[in-house]
Amino acid sequence: KDMMIGLAIVNPVYFGCMMVGAMKSLQISLSIILGAILGPAFFFISPEWSILYGGVLAGTIAYFVGELK
């Protein structure tokens, strides 16, 4: 049981480190940061689709910001 708790803690830490390591350009950084903000915000509107809505909107905004530069 302790091993399962340890793995449950290591997985989000690993995922967070991988996201920080991937933040090499403005578009990627903006999409990750906006996705982290918009995902929980959309949870109040639609809990089932919040990750999809947040990711699509964050990626779209980051794409257009990158294209403007």
CHARMM internal coordinates of N, CA and C (Angstrom, degrees):
IC EDIT
DIST 1 N 1 CA 1.4459
DIST 1 CA 1 C 1.5351
ANGL 1 N 1 CA 1 C 110.61
DIST 1 C 2 N 1.3240
ANGL 1 CA 1 C 2 N 117.79
DIHE 1 N 1 CA 1 C 2 N -39.59
DIST 2 N 2 CA 1.4614
ANGL 1 C 2 N 2 CA 120.39
DIHE 1 CA 1 C 2 N 2 CA 178.47
DIST 2 CA 2 C 1.5231
ANGL 2 N 2 CA 2 C 111.20
DIHE 1 C 2 N 2 CA 2 C -64.43
DIST 2 C 3 N 1.3282
ANGL 2 CA 2 C 3 N 116.15
DIHE 2 N 2 CA 2 C 3 N -33.94
DIST 3 N 3 CA 1.4644
ANGL 2 C 3 N 3 CA 120.37
DIHE 2 CA 2 C 3 N 3 CA 178.38
DIST 3 CA 3 C 1.5266
ANGL 3 N 3 CA 3 C 110.54
DIHE 2 C 3 N 3 CA 3 C -64.60
DIST 3 C 4 N 1.3136
ANGL 3 CA 3 C 4 N 118.16
DIHE 3 N 3 CA 3 C 4 N -39.48
DIST 4 N 4 CA 1.4639
ANGL 3 C 4 N 4 CA 121.76
DIHE 3 CA 3 C 4 N 4 CA 179.04
DIST 4 CA 4 C 1.5246
ANGL 4 N 4 CA 4 C 110.94
DIHE 3 C 4 N 4 CA 4 C -65.48
DIST 4 C 5 N 1.3187
ANGL 4 CA 4 C 5 N 117.24
DIHE 4 N 4 CA 4 C 5 N -39.79
DIST 5 N 5 CA 1.4651
ANGL 4 C 5 N 5 CA 121.00
DIHE 4 CA 4 C 5 N 5 CA 177.97
DIST 5 CA 5 C 1.5204
ANGL 5 N 5 CA 5 C 109.83
DIHE 4 C 5 N 5 CA 5 C -65.44
DIST 5 C 6 N 1.3312
ANGL 5 CA 5 C 6 N 117.03
DIHE 5 N 5 CA 5 C 6 N -41.40
DIST 6 N 6 CA 1.4607
ANGL 5 C 6 N 6 CA 120.94
DIHE 5 CA 5 C 6 N 6 CA 177.69
DIST 6 CA 6 C 1.5162
ANGL 6 N 6 CA 6 C 112.08
DIHE 5 C 6 N 6 CA 6 C -61.94
DIST 6 C 7 N 1.3153
ANGL 6 CA 6 C 7 N 117.18
DIHE 6 N 6 CA 6 C 7 N -42.93
DIST 7 N 7 CA 1.4664
ANGL 6 C 7 N 7 CA 120.55
DIHE 6 CA 6 C 7 N 7 CA 178.38
DIST 7 CA 7 C 1.5202
ANGL 7 N 7 CA 7 C 111.36
DIHE 6 C 7 N 7 CA 7 C -67.37
DIST 7 C 8 N 1.3170
ANGL 7 CA 7 C 8 N 117.19
DIHE 7 N 7 CA 7 C 8 N -33.85
DIST 8 N 8 CA 1.4676
ANGL 7 C 8 N 8 CA 120.26
DIHE 7 CA 7 C 8 N 8 CA 178.21
DIST 8 CA 8 C 1.5213
ANGL 8 N 8 CA 8 C 111.13
DIHE 7 C 8 N 8 CA 8 C -67.45
DIST 8 C 9 N 1.3185
ANGL 8 CA 8 C 9 N 117.95
DIHE 8 N 8 CA 8 C 9 N -28.02
DIST 9 N 9 CA 1.4614
ANGL 8 C 9 N 9 CA 121.28
DIHE 8 CA 8 C 9 N 9 CA 177.95
DIST 9 CA 9 C 1.5208
ANGL 9 N 9 CA 9 C 111.00
DIHE 8 C 9 N 9 CA 9 C -83.52
DIST 9 C 10 N 1.3303
ANGL 9 CA 9 C 10 N 117.89
DIHE 9 N 9 CA 9 C 10 N -37.87
DIST 10 N 10 CA 1.4635
ANGL 9 C 10 N 10 CA 121.85
DIHE 9 CA 9 C 10 N 10 CA -176.97
DIST 10 CA 10 C 1.5239
ANGL 10 N 10 CA 10 C 111.34
DIHE 9 C 10 N 10 CA 10 C -68.42
DIST 10 C 11 N 1.3034
ANGL 10 CA 10 C 11 N 118.57
DIHE 10 N 10 CA 10 C 11 N -36.20
DIST 11 N 11 CA 1.4613
ANGL 10 C 11 N 11 CA 121.29
DIHE 10 CA 10 C 11 N 11 CA -176.32
DIST 11 CA 11 C 1.5258
ANGL 11 N 11 CA 11 C 112.79
DIHE 10 C 11 N 11 CA 11 C -60.09
DIST 11 C 12 N 1.3317
ANGL 11 CA 11 C 12 N 121.58
DIHE 11 N 11 CA 11 C 12 N -50.94
DIST 12 N 12 CA 1.4687
ANGL 11 C 12 N 12 CA 119.76
DIHE 11 CA 11 C 12 N 12 CA 178.04
DIST 12 CA 12 C 1.5269
ANGL 12 N 12 CA 12 C 113.12
DIHE 11 C 12 N 12 CA 12 C -65.44
DIST 12 C 13 N 1.3363
ANGL 12 CA 12 C 13 N 117.10
DIHE 12 N 12 CA 12 C 13 N -33.44
DIST 13 N 13 CA 1.4669
ANGL 12 C 13 N 13 CA 119.78
DIHE 12 CA 12 C 13 N 13 CA 177.94
DIST 13 CA 13 C 1.5246
ANGL 13 N 13 CA 13 C 109.80
DIHE 12 C 13 N 13 CA 13 C -64.86
DIST 13 C 14 N 1.3222
ANGL 13 CA 13 C 14 N 117.35
DIHE 13 N 13 CA 13 C 14 N -44.78
DIST 14 N 14 CA 1.4600
ANGL 13 C 14 N 14 CA 121.67
DIHE 13 CA 13 C 14 N 14 CA 178.00
DIST 14 CA 14 C 1.5297
ANGL 14 N 14 CA 14 C 110.66
DIHE 13 C 14 N 14 CA 14 C -62.25
DIST 14 C 15 N 1.3088
ANGL 14 CA 14 C 15 N 117.28
DIHE 14 N 14 CA 14 C 15 N -44.62
DIST 15 N 15 CA 1.4628
ANGL 14 C 15 N 15 CA 121.65
DIHE 14 CA 14 C 15 N 15 CA 179.98
DIST 15 CA 15 C 1.5264
ANGL 15 N 15 CA 15 C 110.72
DIHE 14 C 15 N 15 CA 15 C -62.04
DIST 15 C 16 N 1.3277
ANGL 15 CA 15 C 16 N 117.34
DIHE 15 N 15 CA 15 C 16 N -42.16
DIST 16 N 16 CA 1.4654
ANGL 15 C 16 N 16 CA 121.21
DIHE 15 CA 15 C 16 N 16 CA 178.13
DIST 16 CA 16 C 1.5198
ANGL 16 N 16 CA 16 C 111.85
DIHE 15 C 16 N 16 CA 16 C -64.08
DIST 16 C 17 N 1.3290
ANGL 16 CA 16 C 17 N 116.93
DIHE 16 N 16 CA 16 C 17 N -41.83
DIST 17 N 17 CA 1.4715
ANGL 16 C 17 N 17 CA 120.16
DIHE 16 CA 16 C 17 N 17 CA 178.05
DIST 17 CA 17 C 1.5224
ANGL 17 N 17 CA 17 C 111.36
DIHE 16 C 17 N 17 CA 17 C -64.70
DIST 17 C 18 N 1.3061
ANGL 17 CA 17 C 18 N 117.48
DIHE 17 N 17 CA 17 C 18 N -38.36
DIST 18 N 18 CA 1.4676
ANGL 17 C 18 N 18 CA 120.41
DIHE 17 CA 17 C 18 N 18 CA 178.62
DIST 18 CA 18 C 1.5280
ANGL 18 N 18 CA 18 C 110.81
DIHE 17 C 18 N 18 CA 18 C -66.22
DIST 18 C 19 N 1.3145
ANGL 18 CA 18 C 19 N 117.76
DIHE 18 N 18 CA 18 C 19 N -37.92
DIST 19 N 19 CA 1.4667
ANGL 18 C 19 N 19 CA 120.19
DIHE 18 CA 18 C 19 N 19 CA 178.73
DIST 19 CA 19 C 1.5188
ANGL 19 N 19 CA 19 C 111.07
DIHE 18 C 19 N 19 CA 19 C -67.80
DIST 19 C 20 N 1.3214
ANGL 19 CA 19 C 20 N 117.39
DIHE 19 N 19 CA 19 C 20 N -41.75
DIST 20 N 20 CA 1.4637
ANGL 19 C 20 N 20 CA 120.43
DIHE 19 CA 19 C 20 N 20 CA 178.43
DIST 20 CA 20 C 1.5269
ANGL 20 N 20 CA 20 C 110.00
DIHE 19 C 20 N 20 CA 20 C -64.99
DIST 20 C 21 N 1.3121
ANGL 20 CA 20 C 21 N 117.61
DIHE 20 N 20 CA 20 C 21 N -38.01
DIST 21 N 21 CA 1.4600
ANGL 20 C 21 N 21 CA 121.35
DIHE 20 CA 20 C 21 N 21 CA 178.38
DIST 21 CA 21 C 1.5125
ANGL 21 N 21 CA 21 C 113.25
DIHE 20 C 21 N 21 CA 21 C -67.73
DIST 21 C 22 N 1.3213
ANGL 21 CA 21 C 22 N 117.54
DIHE 21 N 21 CA 21 C 22 N -24.43
DIST 22 N 22 CA 1.4654
ANGL 21 C 22 N 22 CA 121.25
DIHE 21 CA 21 C 22 N 22 CA -178.81
DIST 22 CA 22 C 1.5212
ANGL 22 N 22 CA 22 C 112.99
DIHE 21 C 22 N 22 CA 22 C -87.22
DIST 22 C 23 N 1.3126
ANGL 22 CA 22 C 23 N 118.00
DIHE 22 N 22 CA 22 C 23 N -5.95
DIST 23 N 23 CA 1.4685
ANGL 22 C 23 N 23 CA 121.34
DIHE 22 CA 22 C 23 N 23 CA -175.01
DIST 23 CA 23 C 1.5312
ANGL 23 N 23 CA 23 C 110.16
DIHE 22 C 23 N 23 CA 23 C -81.47
DIST 23 C 24 N 1.3229
ANGL 23 CA 23 C 24 N 116.38
DIHE 23 N 23 CA 23 C 24 N 77.18
DIST 24 N 24 CA 1.4519
ANGL 23 C 24 N 24 CA 120.82
DIHE 23 CA 23 C 24 N 24 CA -177.22
DIST 24 CA 24 C 1.5233
ANGL 24 N 24 CA 24 C 113.07
DIHE 23 C 24 N 24 CA 24 C -105.36
DIST 24 C 25 N 1.3008
ANGL 24 CA 24 C 25 N 118.25
DIHE 24 N 24 CA 24 C 25 N -19.44
DIST 25 N 25 CA 1.4624
ANGL 24 C 25 N 25 CA 120.65
DIHE 24 CA 24 C 25 N 25 CA 179.66
DIST 25 CA 25 C 1.5295
ANGL 25 N 25 CA 25 C 109.30
DIHE 24 C 25 N 25 CA 25 C -127.43
DIST 25 C 26 N 1.3202
ANGL 25 CA 25 C 26 N 115.18
DIHE 25 N 25 CA 25 C 26 N 166.70
DIST 26 N 26 CA 1.4660
ANGL 25 C 26 N 26 CA 120.26
DIHE 25 CA 25 C 26 N 26 CA -179.43
DIST 26 CA 26 C 1.5240
ANGL 26 N 26 CA 26 C 111.11
DIHE 25 C 26 N 26 CA 26 C -62.94
DIST 26 C 27 N 1.3262
ANGL 26 CA 26 C 27 N 117.21
DIHE 26 N 26 CA 26 C 27 N -41.77
DIST 27 N 27 CA 1.4640
ANGL 26 C 27 N 27 CA 119.91
DIHE 26 CA 26 C 27 N 27 CA -178.13
DIST 27 CA 27 C 1.5259
ANGL 27 N 27 CA 27 C 111.71
DIHE 26 C 27 N 27 CA 27 C -62.33
DIST 27 C 28 N 1.3137
ANGL 27 CA 27 C 28 N 116.85
DIHE 27 N 27 CA 27 C 28 N -45.26
DIST 28 N 28 CA 1.4658
ANGL 27 C 28 N 28 CA 119.84
DIHE 27 CA 27 C 28 N 28 CA -178.54
DIST 28 CA 28 C 1.5244
ANGL 28 N 28 CA 28 C 110.46
DIHE 27 C 28 N 28 CA 28 C -67.61
DIST 28 C 29 N 1.3260
ANGL 28 CA 28 C 29 N 116.48
DIHE 28 N 28 CA 28 C 29 N -43.66
DIST 29 N 29 CA 1.4668
ANGL 28 C 29 N 29 CA 120.12
DIHE 28 CA 28 C 29 N 29 CA 179.47
DIST 29 CA 29 C 1.5201
ANGL 29 N 29 CA 29 C 111.13
DIHE 28 C 29 N 29 CA 29 C -61.67
DIST 29 C 30 N 1.3238
ANGL 29 CA 29 C 30 N 116.11
DIHE 29 N 29 CA 29 C 30 N -45.03
DIST 30 N 30 CA 1.4617
ANGL 29 C 30 N 30 CA 120.36
DIHE 29 CA 29 C 30 N 30 CA -179.04
DIST 30 CA 30 C 1.5239
ANGL 30 N 30 CA 30 C 111.44
DIHE 29 C 30 N 30 CA 30 C -65.28
DIST 30 C 31 N 1.3244
ANGL 30 CA 30 C 31 N 117.10
DIHE 30 N 30 CA 30 C 31 N -40.44
DIST 31 N 31 CA 1.4625
ANGL 30 C 31 N 31 CA 119.00
DIHE 30 CA 30 C 31 N 31 CA -179.41
DIST 31 CA 31 C 1.5276
ANGL 31 N 31 CA 31 C 111.43
DIHE 30 C 31 N 31 CA 31 C -67.10
DIST 31 C 32 N 1.3307
ANGL 31 CA 31 C 32 N 117.87
DIHE 31 N 31 CA 31 C 32 N -38.00
DIST 32 N 32 CA 1.4661
ANGL 31 C 32 N 32 CA 120.39
DIHE 31 CA 31 C 32 N 32 CA 178.98
DIST 32 CA 32 C 1.5236
ANGL 32 N 32 CA 32 C 110.79
DIHE 31 C 32 N 32 CA 32 C -68.15
DIST 32 C 33 N 1.3323
ANGL 32 CA 32 C 33 N 116.48
DIHE 32 N 32 CA 32 C 33 N -45.36
DIST 33 N 33 CA 1.4667
ANGL 32 C 33 N 33 CA 119.76
DIHE 32 CA 32 C 33 N 33 CA -178.50
DIST 33 CA 33 C 1.5281
ANGL 33 N 33 CA 33 C 111.01
DIHE 32 C 33 N 33 CA 33 C -66.51
DIST 33 C 34 N 1.3319
ANGL 33 CA 33 C 34 N 116.75
DIHE 33 N 33 CA 33 C 34 N -45.43
DIST 34 N 34 CA 1.4697
ANGL 33 C 34 N 34 CA 119.30
DIHE 33 CA 33 C 34 N 34 CA 178.73
DIST 34 CA 34 C 1.5280
ANGL 34 N 34 CA 34 C 111.54
DIHE 33 C 34 N 34 CA 34 C -65.32
DIST 34 C 35 N 1.3260
ANGL 34 CA 34 C 35 N 116.81
DIHE 34 N 34 CA 34 C 35 N -38.12
DIST 35 N 35 CA 1.4567
ANGL 34 C 35 N 35 CA 119.91
DIHE 34 CA 34 C 35 N 35 CA 177.51
DIST 35 CA 35 C 1.5194
ANGL 35 N 35 CA 35 C 112.17
DIHE 34 C 35 N 35 CA 35 C -62.81
DIST 35 C 36 N 1.3390
ANGL 35 CA 35 C 36 N 116.19
DIHE 35 N 35 CA 35 C 36 N -38.27
DIST 36 N 36 CA 1.4653
ANGL 35 C 36 N 36 CA 120.23
DIHE 35 CA 35 C 36 N 36 CA 178.10
DIST 36 CA 36 C 1.5270
ANGL 36 N 36 CA 36 C 111.79
DIHE 35 C 36 N 36 CA 36 C -68.19
DIST 36 C 37 N 1.3214
ANGL 36 CA 36 C 37 N 116.58
DIHE 36 N 36 CA 36 C 37 N -27.00
DIST 37 N 37 CA 1.4663
ANGL 36 C 37 N 37 CA 120.37
DIHE 36 CA 36 C 37 N 37 CA 178.82
DIST 37 CA 37 C 1.5270
ANGL 37 N 37 CA 37 C 111.15
DIHE 36 C 37 N 37 CA 37 C -86.66
DIST 37 C 38 N 1.3323
ANGL 37 CA 37 C 38 N 116.67
DIHE 37 N 37 CA 37 C 38 N -44.97
DIST 38 N 38 CA 1.4632
ANGL 37 C 38 N 38 CA 120.46
DIHE 37 CA 37 C 38 N 38 CA -173.89
DIST 38 CA 38 C 1.5264
ANGL 38 N 38 CA 38 C 113.52
DIHE 37 C 38 N 38 CA 38 C -76.59
DIST 38 C 39 N 1.3266
ANGL 38 CA 38 C 39 N 118.05
DIHE 38 N 38 CA 38 C 39 N -29.48
DIST 39 N 39 CA 1.4655
ANGL 38 C 39 N 39 CA 120.26
DIHE 38 CA 38 C 39 N 39 CA 179.15
DIST 39 CA 39 C 1.5211
ANGL 39 N 39 CA 39 C 112.43
DIHE 38 C 39 N 39 CA 39 C -57.28
DIST 39 C 40 N 1.3322
ANGL 39 CA 39 C 40 N 117.63
DIHE 39 N 39 CA 39 C 40 N -55.90
DIST 40 N 40 CA 1.4755
ANGL 39 C 40 N 40 CA 118.30
DIHE 39 CA 39 C 40 N 40 CA 177.17
DIST 40 CA 40 C 1.5247
ANGL 40 N 40 CA 40 C 113.41
DIHE 39 C 40 N 40 CA 40 C -65.25
DIST 40 C 41 N 1.3399
ANGL 40 CA 40 C 41 N 117.39
DIHE 40 N 40 CA 40 C 41 N -30.24
DIST 41 N 41 CA 1.4672
ANGL 40 C 41 N 41 CA 119.47
DIHE 40 CA 40 C 41 N 41 CA 178.91
DIST 41 CA 41 C 1.5288
ANGL 41 N 41 CA 41 C 110.59
DIHE 40 C 41 N 41 CA 41 C -66.42
DIST 41 C 42 N 1.3271
ANGL 41 CA 41 C 42 N 117.36
DIHE 41 N 41 CA 41 C 42 N -40.75
DIST 42 N 42 CA 1.4634
ANGL 41 C 42 N 42 CA 120.80
DIHE 41 CA 41 C 42 N 42 CA 178.71
DIST 42 CA 42 C 1.5276
ANGL 42 N 42 CA 42 C 112.07
DIHE 41 C 42 N 42 CA 42 C -72.42
DIST 42 C 43 N 1.3325
ANGL 42 CA 42 C 43 N 117.51
DIHE 42 N 42 CA 42 C 43 N -16.08
DIST 43 N 43 CA 1.4603
ANGL 42 C 43 N 43 CA 120.31
DIHE 42 CA 42 C 43 N 43 CA 178.80
DIST 43 CA 43 C 1.5223
ANGL 43 N 43 CA 43 C 111.50
DIHE 42 C 43 N 43 CA 43 C -60.59
DIST 43 C 44 N 1.3235
ANGL 43 CA 43 C 44 N 116.73
DIHE 43 N 43 CA 43 C 44 N -32.53
DIST 44 N 44 CA 1.4676
ANGL 43 C 44 N 44 CA 119.97
DIHE 43 CA 43 C 44 N 44 CA 179.56
DIST 44 CA 44 C 1.5258
ANGL 44 N 44 CA 44 C 111.60
DIHE 43 C 44 N 44 CA 44 C -72.89
DIST 44 C 45 N 1.3297
ANGL 44 CA 44 C 45 N 117.29
DIHE 44 N 44 CA 44 C 45 N -24.12
DIST 45 N 45 CA 1.4632
ANGL 44 C 45 N 45 CA 121.49
DIHE 44 CA 44 C 45 N 45 CA 179.61
DIST 45 CA 45 C 1.5244
ANGL 45 N 45 CA 45 C 110.54
DIHE 44 C 45 N 45 CA 45 C -87.27
DIST 45 C 46 N 1.3395
ANGL 45 CA 45 C 46 N 115.87
DIHE 45 N 45 CA 45 C 46 N -50.47
DIST 46 N 46 CA 1.4540
ANGL 45 C 46 N 46 CA 120.77
DIHE 45 CA 45 C 46 N 46 CA -178.01
DIST 46 CA 46 C 1.5306
ANGL 46 N 46 CA 46 C 109.37
DIHE 45 C 46 N 46 CA 46 C -145.13
DIST 46 C 47 N 1.3277
ANGL 46 CA 46 C 47 N 118.54
DIHE 46 N 46 CA 46 C 47 N 96.05
DIST 47 N 47 CA 1.4672
ANGL 46 C 47 N 47 CA 120.22
DIHE 46 CA 46 C 47 N 47 CA -177.39
DIST 47 CA 47 C 1.5314
ANGL 47 N 47 CA 47 C 113.84
DIHE 46 C 47 N 47 CA 47 C -60.24
DIST 47 C 48 N 1.3210
ANGL 47 CA 47 C 48 N 117.70
DIHE 47 N 47 CA 47 C 48 N -32.62
DIST 48 N 48 CA 1.4600
ANGL 47 C 48 N 48 CA 120.33
DIHE 47 CA 47 C 48 N 48 CA -177.12
DIST 48 CA 48 C 1.5255
ANGL 48 N 48 CA 48 C 112.42
DIHE 47 C 48 N 48 CA 48 C -72.80
DIST 48 C 49 N 1.3135
ANGL 48 CA 48 C 49 N 117.29
DIHE 48 N 48 CA 48 C 49 N -32.05
DIST 49 N 49 CA 1.4610
ANGL 48 C 49 N 49 CA 121.65
DIHE 48 CA 48 C 49 N 49 CA -173.01
DIST 49 CA 49 C 1.5276
ANGL 49 N 49 CA 49 C 113.18
DIHE 48 C 49 N 49 CA 49 C -113.48
DIST 49 C 50 N 1.3155
ANGL 49 CA 49 C 50 N 118.58
DIHE 49 N 49 CA 49 C 50 N 11.54
DIST 50 N 50 CA 1.4648
ANGL 49 C 50 N 50 CA 121.13
DIHE 49 CA 49 C 50 N 50 CA -172.46
DIST 50 CA 50 C 1.5234
ANGL 50 N 50 CA 50 C 113.07
DIHE 49 C 50 N 50 CA 50 C -63.24
DIST 50 C 51 N 1.3202
ANGL 50 CA 50 C 51 N 118.53
DIHE 50 N 50 CA 50 C 51 N -40.29
DIST 51 N 51 CA 1.4655
ANGL 50 C 51 N 51 CA 120.44
DIHE 50 CA 50 C 51 N 51 CA -179.28
DIST 51 CA 51 C 1.5199
ANGL 51 N 51 CA 51 C 110.35
DIHE 50 C 51 N 51 CA 51 C -67.32
DIST 51 C 52 N 1.3207
ANGL 51 CA 51 C 52 N 117.07
DIHE 51 N 51 CA 51 C 52 N -41.46
DIST 52 N 52 CA 1.4626
ANGL 51 C 52 N 52 CA 120.50
DIHE 51 CA 51 C 52 N 52 CA 179.16
DIST 52 CA 52 C 1.5213
ANGL 52 N 52 CA 52 C 111.20
DIHE 51 C 52 N 52 CA 52 C -65.42
DIST 52 C 53 N 1.3245
ANGL 52 CA 52 C 53 N 117.21
DIHE 52 N 52 CA 52 C 53 N -48.58
DIST 53 N 53 CA 1.4716
ANGL 52 C 53 N 53 CA 120.31
DIHE 52 CA 52 C 53 N 53 CA 179.61
DIST 53 CA 53 C 1.5236
ANGL 53 N 53 CA 53 C 111.48
DIHE 52 C 53 N 53 CA 53 C -61.65
DIST 53 C 54 N 1.3198
ANGL 53 CA 53 C 54 N 117.14
DIHE 53 N 53 CA 53 C 54 N -46.06
DIST 54 N 54 CA 1.4609
ANGL 53 C 54 N 54 CA 120.80
DIHE 53 CA 53 C 54 N 54 CA 179.83
DIST 54 CA 54 C 1.5148
ANGL 54 N 54 CA 54 C 112.19
DIHE 53 C 54 N 54 CA 54 C -62.65
DIST 54 C 55 N 1.3181
ANGL 54 CA 54 C 55 N 117.12
DIHE 54 N 54 CA 54 C 55 N -42.36
DIST 55 N 55 CA 1.4612
ANGL 54 C 55 N 55 CA 120.95
DIHE 54 CA 54 C 55 N 55 CA 179.85
DIST 55 CA 55 C 1.5126
ANGL 55 N 55 CA 55 C 113.25
DIHE 54 C 55 N 55 CA 55 C -67.40
DIST 55 C 56 N 1.3189
ANGL 55 CA 55 C 56 N 116.77
DIHE 55 N 55 CA 55 C 56 N -43.17
DIST 56 N 56 CA 1.4679
ANGL 55 C 56 N 56 CA 120.14
DIHE 55 CA 55 C 56 N 56 CA 179.62
DIST 56 CA 56 C 1.5201
ANGL 56 N 56 CA 56 C 110.76
DIHE 55 C 56 N 56 CA 56 C -65.87
DIST 56 C 57 N 1.3155
ANGL 56 CA 56 C 57 N 117.44
DIHE 56 N 56 CA 56 C 57 N -45.16
DIST 57 N 57 CA 1.4629
ANGL 56 C 57 N 57 CA 119.93
DIHE 56 CA 56 C 57 N 57 CA -179.67
DIST 57 CA 57 C 1.5295
ANGL 57 N 57 CA 57 C 111.20
DIHE 56 C 57 N 57 CA 57 C -67.11
DIST 57 C 58 N 1.3273
ANGL 57 CA 57 C 58 N 117.78
DIHE 57 N 57 CA 57 C 58 N -42.92
DIST 58 N 58 CA 1.4681
ANGL 57 C 58 N 58 CA 120.84
DIHE 57 CA 57 C 58 N 58 CA 179.34
DIST 58 CA 58 C 1.5257
ANGL 58 N 58 CA 58 C 110.80
DIHE 57 C 58 N 58 CA 58 C -64.38
DIST 58 C 59 N 1.3125
ANGL 58 CA 58 C 59 N 117.44
DIHE 58 N 58 CA 58 C 59 N -43.05
DIST 59 N 59 CA 1.4624
ANGL 58 C 59 N 59 CA 120.56
DIHE 58 CA 58 C 59 N 59 CA 178.44
DIST 59 CA 59 C 1.5126
ANGL 59 N 59 CA 59 C 112.66
DIHE 58 C 59 N 59 CA 59 C -65.58
DIST 59 C 60 N 1.3215
ANGL 59 CA 59 C 60 N 117.10
DIHE 59 N 59 CA 59 C 60 N -38.38
DIST 60 N 60 CA 1.4631
ANGL 59 C 60 N 60 CA 120.94
DIHE 59 CA 59 C 60 N 60 CA 178.48
DIST 60 CA 60 C 1.5257
ANGL 60 N 60 CA 60 C 111.11
DIHE 59 C 60 N 60 CA 60 C -66.35
DIST 60 C 61 N 1.3209
ANGL 60 CA 60 C 61 N 116.90
DIHE 60 N 60 CA 60 C 61 N -44.53
DIST 61 N 61 CA 1.4661
ANGL 60 C 61 N 61 CA 120.24
DIHE 60 CA 60 C 61 N 61 CA 178.44
DIST 61 CA 61 C 1.5239
ANGL 61 N 61 CA 61 C 110.15
DIHE 60 C 61 N 61 CA 61 C -62.78
DIST 61 C 62 N 1.3309
ANGL 61 CA 61 C 62 N 117.43
DIHE 61 N 61 CA 61 C 62 N -44.76
DIST 62 N 62 CA 1.4643
ANGL 61 C 62 N 62 CA 120.81
DIHE 61 CA 61 C 62 N 62 CA -179.92
DIST 62 CA 62 C 1.5247
ANGL 62 N 62 CA 62 C 111.08
DIHE 61 C 62 N 62 CA 62 C -63.91
DIST 62 C 63 N 1.3211
ANGL 62 CA 62 C 63 N 117.75
DIHE 62 N 62 CA 62 C 63 N -37.26
DIST 63 N 63 CA 1.4618
ANGL 62 C 63 N 63 CA 120.86
DIHE 62 CA 62 C 63 N 63 CA 178.32
DIST 63 CA 63 C 1.5239
ANGL 63 N 63 CA 63 C 110.99
DIHE 62 C 63 N 63 CA 63 C -62.37
DIST 63 C 64 N 1.3243
ANGL 63 CA 63 C 64 N 116.38
DIHE 63 N 63 CA 63 C 64 N -48.07
DIST 64 N 64 CA 1.4620
ANGL 63 C 64 N 64 CA 119.32
DIHE 63 CA 63 C 64 N 64 CA -177.87
DIST 64 CA 64 C 1.5262
ANGL 64 N 64 CA 64 C 112.16
DIHE 63 C 64 N 64 CA 64 C -69.78
DIST 64 C 65 N 1.3228
ANGL 64 CA 64 C 65 N 118.03
DIHE 64 N 64 CA 64 C 65 N -33.89
DIST 65 N 65 CA 1.4687
ANGL 64 C 65 N 65 CA 120.31
DIHE 64 CA 64 C 65 N 65 CA 175.11
DIST 65 CA 65 C 1.5276
ANGL 65 N 65 CA 65 C 109.66
DIHE 64 C 65 N 65 CA 65 C -64.91
DIST 65 C 66 N 1.3180
ANGL 65 CA 65 C 66 N 117.07
DIHE 65 N 65 CA 65 C 66 N -41.27
DIST 66 N 66 CA 1.4652
ANGL 65 C 66 N 66 CA 120.66
DIHE 65 CA 65 C 66 N 66 CA 177.82
DIST 66 CA 66 C 1.5122
ANGL 66 N 66 CA 66 C 112.85
DIHE 65 C 66 N 66 CA 66 C -66.73
DIST 66 C 67 N 1.3183
ANGL 66 CA 66 C 67 N 117.27
DIHE 66 N 66 CA 66 C 67 N -34.55
DIST 67 N 67 CA 1.4640
ANGL 66 C 67 N 67 CA 120.43
DIHE 66 CA 66 C 67 N 67 CA 179.00
DIST 67 CA 67 C 1.5208
ANGL 67 N 67 CA 67 C 111.95
DIHE 66 C 67 N 67 CA 67 C -72.99
DIST 67 C 68 N 1.3246
ANGL 67 CA 67 C 68 N 117.91
DIHE 67 N 67 CA 67 C 68 N -27.82
DIST 68 N 68 CA 1.4609
ANGL 67 C 68 N 68 CA 120.89
DIHE 67 CA 67 C 68 N 68 CA 178.95
DIST 68 CA 68 C 1.5210
ANGL 68 N 68 CA 68 C 111.69
DIHE 67 C 68 N 68 CA 68 C -73.03
DIST 68 C 69 N 1.3173
ANGL 68 CA 68 C 69 N 117.59
DIHE 68 N 68 CA 68 C 69 N -24.63
DIST 69 N 69 CA 1.4719
ANGL 68 C 69 N 69 CA 120.53
DIHE 68 CA 68 C 69 N 69 CA -178.19
DIST 69 CA 69 C 1.4989
ANGL 69 N 69 CA 69 C 111.97
DIHE 68 C 69 N 69 CA 69 C -86.08
END
COOR INIT
IC SEED 1 N 1 CA 1 C
IC BUILD
